[in-house]
Amino acid sequence: MDELINKIKYLKNKEIFERIFDFKVEKAKQTFTEKLKENFKEGEEQNIYIFINKILKHETHFNIWRAKRREPKESKDIKTYDPFCNPLEETPVDNIGRLENEYAITASNLAKISSLHSLVIFKKHKKEELNFSDFLNGFDLALKWFELQNSQIKVLIFNYGLRAGASIEHPHFQIISLDEIPYKVKDFYEKIEKYNEEFNSNYLNDLFLVLEELDLARKLNNLNLIINLTPFKDKEIFFFDDKIENCKKEISLILSTYKEFSENFNLFLLESNKGLLGYIVDRGEKEKINSDIGALEIYAFSVVGFNLLEFAKDFILKLEEKELEFQNLT
Ligand SMILES: [Zn+2]
């Protein structure tokens, strides 16, 4: 993390960085007992890197020692209820009937969170086997569904794995058509519009500009990909573009890459007349039995234990490898 702090020091666009972010490094000191020293060779001195997004009011505390804790793990093979291997008989049909292609099929969601809430169920049973083509064709079905629903606001979520909130492990996108932007997202737009007015600039462009200089952002054709400096949990990425239709290939590429860095993750996409917002966040290893979210995340700030710059480097490198691979395919 010191490398990142150093990069910030020499930023060309430091003024822009400083109007969005604040940061500090706290040094924590403690004394280990002899018994503790047998188990831990280092850790008496720890650096805590605190980043704050002043515009969005997000705060994240990074401490790599958090990742070194011994957390309860259990190797388990849980069989969840699975109607998705036989969707034609075991899932409900929605108001527009079934949409299907070689890779996926739609179904109505049994327990809805709003009136138009359906699923894109992948034909593959194992989420680990999903690849670029599965995602791309899954997005095609979702887009067709949104079109037939005449959706104003398109929401697509993918809870990849039980730790990410999935109740059925068989992989599926959830697709939701809304008439109004959810308040949490409205709040995001209000904050950035306030920024745009105050600084006579564009928040999203400014954010991309400074994070790109820190090697935390990259363009994928027209899609703007950002490794979040104030992530909610580990390895959070954020991206924006105009609409899903125009970047379904890029998002499929991102998903097939992200799978290699995470055993459980959440994807959230929201498309409205203001554009497309996308988020992916890691939810930890499948064998962990304690939750990754505690009281601080819910009520105060996020605490993470990964090295931001290292993850960004590895992720972008892998993404570029895959980009080349798929360019050769098409
Ligand atoms: Zn299945």
Residues whose N, C-alpha, C, O or C-beta is under 5 A from the ligand:
A	BS01	ZN	D82 F84 C85 H125 H170
